[in-house]
């Protein structure tokens, strides 16, 4: 970590030979989480932002690579994705992993980027449908269920909650068409 104004930087991991990746500050600013392969497989590490005190290591369900950790606004949960296009969240206190959903298609760009609602009760994300267009979904933590909130007739991406949590904004294109996919246009099916 590096102070915004004055002071010295701190090496929180001090772990040569270990891949510590994707750091994420908790919303309350007291804690930092990151993925570490110390011990052989990636795990989620949660530590005090001062670099003092004990580290908490949370085992993850899959032996894979993880992306985009983001703390909930109440600093109790972390949402993230993995190489297999799964969307997860972990309850930091309980150390419990919950699989939210899985994207249907692997394209060069990862687009399932999740965002928390301001009250930490919902996760919004976009995933590809069978027609390869994206739809926006909202996952309810209380119900343990996802709801599709766009119709799949447009390519909808990048959901974002307003500060009140009452509205969900997203980008959408009604005229998305064929373009280069992977190597050339012939490899990009559009059912």
Protein Blocks (a to p, Z undefined) as FASTA:
>chain_A
ZZfkbccdddfklpghiacehiacdfklpaccdddfehhiacdddddfklpajddddddf
bdcddehiacdfklpaccdddfkopacdddfklopacdfbdcfbdcfbdckbccddfklp
accdddddfkopacdddddfklopacdfbehlaccehiaddfkomaccddddfkbccdde
hjbmmlmccZZ
